[in-house]
Amino acid sequence: MCEADGDVGPLLHDFATAADREADGEKGYRWSYRRDFGPVRVVVVDSRCGRILDSDDRAMVGPSEAAWIESQVDGEMDHLLVVTSLPWLLPRAVHDLESWDEALCDGSRGPRLGRFGEKLREGADLEHWAAFRKSFDWLAGLLERVARSGDGHRPPATVCVLSGDVHHQYVARAHWPEPVDSNVYQVVVSPVHHTVPISQRMVFKLGWSRLLEKLTTTLGRWDKVPPLPLSWSKIAGPFFGNALGMLVLDGRSATFSLQRAVGASHQEDRLEPVTGFPLS
């Protein structure tokens, strides 16, 4: 700790330097954490600082942090909320594009297209869970285990992955080949959004297109992107603009609602309902 009137610049510089050197997933500080609110468990996953970017072993979180996260989702609870700033489930075509680009960067089409893939990854911010397929599959397996009953385990009524980052709002539901006992959702709400141009809005909307999904799935097969362990379907959205999402948990019931900011002046600003529905 520093004195209140001291210069904390050197301290921050040393901290930033140490953090910048944490390139192997073994961090000096763990930013993921857990909170229990009665029968509701919240596990916040650091999907920013813990990444492993080595091309041979890319991961959203390192092995020790992954093991810690796995240890936090055991036990009985009515609802599990997994909070990660980057969405786990993207519009399907966007997901396929990110996974295909990861394979391209790994050399599936040779070094020249690998360099193109890296430029595409950086230029288009292809950085979500889909661009770390091993981590995506790991999280899918972990949530499936939590959501399935067995050996005296009572699964939670809902498992919700809460995210933002993509400057719009949507809700998707996850489906495994063998149905699970919990309702598993991806809930994305970016409350204060960047201005999204029409072209990007079209990408977000077309990303849910079944026709485009078939095309992007074929693209991944050419470069040996592994099959997905689950599927997911959009049940609300995409919505654009500044919005506030609310998740109401009462016993084993859960309800989601979304309100959007409207009004041209501070005197007229208000929230109006956009959508709302039960999750369990």
Secondary structure, 3 states (H helix, E strand, C coil): CCCCCCCCHHHHHHHHHHHHCCCCCCCCCCCCEEEEECCEEEEECCCCCCCECCCCCCECCCHHHHHHHHHHCCCCCCEEEEECCCCCCCCHHHHHHHHHHHHHHCCCCCHHHHHHHHHHHHHCCCCCHHHCHHHHHHHHHHHHHHHCCECCECCCCEEEEEECCCCCEEEEEEECCCCCCCEEEEEEECCCCCCCCHHHHHHHHHCCCHHHHHHHHHHHHHCCCCCCCCEEEEEEEEECCCEEEEEEEECCEEEEEEEEEECCCCCCCEEEEEEEEECC
